[in-house]
Amino acid sequence: MAGEWIIDLVKKAGWWIADYAYAVYWQFRAAFGRQKADAFASGDAAPLLILPGVYETWRFMQPLITALHDRGHPVHVLDALEHNRRPVHDAARVVEEFLETNRMTDVIVVAHSKGGLAGKLAMAGASGERIRAMLAVATPFGGSRYARLLPVRSLWAFSPSDPSIVELATHLEVNERIVSVYAAFDPHIPEGSELIGARKNVRIETGGHFRILADPRVVAEVAALSER
C-alpha cells in the first residue's frame, strides 16, 4: 500500500514539473510574441474564438491556435482581454462586444481555465445565440478550494463560494453546448472540471493544468464540434 502511494506521488510530481515547465516556456514565448491579432483570422471552416486563462494572453495558446488554423479554421483572438485578470463578468462582456461588433454567428469558443468561465457566461447572455458551442480546457466550473489560500485577489474569484461561480452553476441550459476537457490530475483544480449536463466530458489520463492544451485530443474535440 505504501509503495503504491509513493509511486502515485512521484507520478503526480513528474506531471506537475512538466506542467510548470510548459507554462514557463510558453509564458516566455508569449511575452516576446509579435504575431498580430488578425494573423489567424483566415479560413473556411467553423470560426473559433480563443479565450485564455488568468494571467495568460492569447499568445500563450498559440501552439493550439496554429494547429486549429492549419485545419482551416479562422481563429479570432481578443487583445482587449490582455492577461485576463479582470472579473469574469467583465471578460464575458468583452466577448459579447466582440461578437456583436463583428456580427459573428455559429462561433465555437475554445477556452482555457478562467476563459471557460467567461465563455459560459457569454453563452448565457444576450449574445449567447451567436455561440454554437464551447470547448473548455481545464476550466474550474465548480471553483477551486485552493483559491482563498492564495494571497492574490484576482484568484479569489475561483473560490467555490464566489458569486460568479455560484451564478454560473445556475445556467444549466448552456451546459449541453459545452465540451469539457480535463486531466486526470489537475494541481490547480482538485475538484476537477467535470460539468454536469455537458455535451461531453473528456477526461485525459495525464496530469497538469497547462500542458493539456498541447494534447492532440483537444484538437480532435474541436474538429468533432465543428463537424456537427
Secondary structure, DSSP 8 states (H G I E B T S, - for coil): -HHHHHHHHHHHHHHHHHHHHHHHHHHHHHHT----TTTT---SS--EEEE--TT--GGGGHHHHHHHHHTT--EE--GGGTT--S-HHHHHHHHHHHHHHTT--SEEEEEETHHHHHHHHHHTSTTGGGEEEEEEES--TT--TTGGGSS-GGGGGGSTTSHHHHHHHH-GGGGGGEEEEEEEE-TT-TT----TT-SEEEEEEEE-SSGGGG-HHHHHHHHHHHH-
